[in-house]
Amino acid sequence: MRDGETRVMLAVGEVARRSGIAVSTVHFYESKGLIAGERTQGNQRRYHRSVLRRIAIIRIAQRAGIPLATVNEALRDLPHDHTPNARDWRHFTETWKDMLEERITGLIQLRDQLTSCIGCGCLSLEDCPLRNPDDELGKRGAGPRRLLPDEELLS
């Protein structure tokens, strides 16, 4: 906690109400390490109010189709016990910027090329710009490239 920052702790029900999610979702996010809470002497869960910002980020990312593992990795460096400062946010946004640009480019490509693929119905592994752009799989050699794990495709 920083100097001058009031420590406001919220009960799980208050977190759920203020963030618009179910109590079970709060518990799920905590079990996945996306948020953190503390136990009171009476063994009740309490969360710093900054958890509301983290939950908002999680929800927006989920809506954009970003996997929780990716969200968790990005949130790892943000503090759980106080509101992030400008440096914290700068680091967070820099971490996500390239990933988001890549997703945007992919979605634009999908949008722009989807109608031609639906129109022809080919989905050819050799020529289809959606499934095999620029015949990248062919450049990697013969064999069932689509059946190999992603790690092997990248090597």
C-alpha positions in Angstrom: 0.0 0.0 0.0 1.4 3.5 -0.9 1.6 6.4 1.4 -1.6 8.3 1.7 -3.7 5.6 0.0 -6.7 4.5 2.0 -7.0 0.8 2.3 -10.5 -0.1 1.2 -11.4 -3.7 1.4 -14.5 -5.2 -0.2 -16.4 -8.4 0.6 -16.9 -10.9 -2.2 -20.5 -10.0 -2.6 -19.7 -6.3 -2.9 -17.0 -7.1 -5.5 -19.5 -9.2 -7.5 -22.2 -6.5 -7.3 -19.9 -3.6 -8.3 -18.2 -5.5 -11.1 -21.4 -7.1 -12.5 -20.3 -10.7 -12.1 -21.4 -13.7 -10.0 -19.8 -14.4 -6.7 -18.7 -17.8 -8.2 -16.9 -15.9 -11.0 -15.0 -13.9 -8.4 -13.9 -17.2 -6.7 -13.0 -18.6 -10.2 -10.8 -15.6 -11.1 -9.1 -16.0 -7.7 -8.6 -19.7 -8.2 -6.9 -18.9 -11.5 -4.6 -16.3 -9.9 -6.2 -13.4 -11.8 -7.2 -11.6 -8.6 -6.1 -12.0 -5.0 -7.9 -11.5 -1.7 -7.1 -11.8 1.9 -8.8 -13.6 4.8 -10.1 -11.6 7.8 -9.7 -13.0 11.3 -13.3 -14.3 10.9 -12.1 -16.2 7.8 -14.0 -14.0 5.3 -12.6 -13.1 2.0 -11.8 -9.4 1.4 -10.5 -7.7 -1.7 -8.7 -4.4 -2.3 -10.9 -2.1 -4.3 -8.3 -2.1 -7.1 -9.7 -5.6 -7.9 -12.6 -3.9 -9.7 -10.2 -2.5 -12.3 -8.5 -6.0 -12.7 -12.0 -7.6 -13.2 -12.9 -4.9 -15.8 -9.7 -5.8 -17.7 -10.4 -9.5 -17.5 -14.0 -9.0 -18.7 -13.0 -6.8 -21.7 -10.3 -9.3 -22.6 -12.7 -12.2 -22.5 -15.1 -10.3 -24.7 -12.3 -9.8 -27.2 -11.6 -13.6 -27.1 -8.3 -13.3 -25.3 -7.6 -16.5 -23.3 -7.4 -16.2 -19.5 -3.9 -17.5 -19.5 -2.8 -14.6 -21.7 -4.7 -12.2 -19.4 -3.1 -13.7 -16.3 0.4 -13.3 -17.8 -0.3 -9.7 -18.6 -1.8 -9.0 -15.1 1.0 -10.7 -13.3 3.0 -7.5 -12.8 0.1 -5.3 -11.8 -0.3 -4.9 -8.0 -3.1 -6.7 -6.2 -3.0 -4.5 -3.0 -3.2 -1.0 -4.5 -4.3 0.9 -7.5 -1.7 0.6 -10.3 0.4 3.7 -10.9 1.3 5.3 -14.3 4.4 3.1 -14.6 2.4 -0.1 -13.9 -0.1 0.8 -16.6 2.5 1.8 -19.1 4.2 -1.6 -18.7 0.8 -3.4 -19.0 -0.1 -1.6 -22.2 3.3 -2.1 -23.8 3.0 -5.8 -23.0 -0.4 -6.0 -24.8 0.2 -3.6 -27.7 1.9 -6.1 -30.1 -0.5 -8.9 -29.2 -3.5 -6.7 -29.8 -2.1 -5.4 -33.1 -1.5 -9.0 -34.3 -5.1 -9.9 -33.4 -6.5 -6.8 -35.1 -4.6 -7.6 -38.3 -5.8 -11.2 -38.2 -9.4 -10.1 -37.7 -9.2 -7.6 -40.5 -7.7 -10.2 -42.8 -10.4 -12.6 -41.8 -13.2 -10.1 -42.4 -11.8 -9.0 -45.8 -11.1 -12.6 -47.1 -14.0 -14.5 -45.6 -16.6 -13.8 -48.3 -14.4 -15.0 -51.1 -13.7 -18.2 -49.3 -17.3 -18.8 -48.5 -18.2 -18.0 -52.1 -15.8 -20.6 -53.6 -16.0 -23.1 -50.7 -12.6 -24.5 -51.5 -10.7 -23.9 -48.2 -7.7 -25.4 -50.1 -4.7 -25.9 -47.9 -2.4 -24.9 -50.8 -4.2 -21.7 -51.9 -6.5 -20.6 -49.1 -5.4 -17.2 -47.7 -7.2 -17.9 -44.4 -6.0 -21.4 -43.6 -2.5 -21.2 -45.3 -1.5 -17.6 -46.1 1.2 -17.5 -48.8 1.5 -21.3 -48.6 3.5 -21.0 -45.4 2.9 -24.7 -44.6 4.3 -25.8 -48.0 7.5 -23.8 -47.3 8.1 -25.9 -44.1 8.3 -29.1 -46.0 6.1 -32.1 -46.8 3.9 -33.9 -44.3 0.8 -33.3 -42.2 1.8 -29.8 -40.9 -1.8 -29.2 -39.6 -1.6 -32.2 -37.4 1.7 -31.3 -35.7 1.7 -29.5 -32.3 2.2 -25.7 -32.6 5.7 -26.0 -31.1 6.8 -28.2 -34.0 5.3 -25.9 -36.5 7.3 -23.0 -35.2 10.7 -24.8 -35.3 
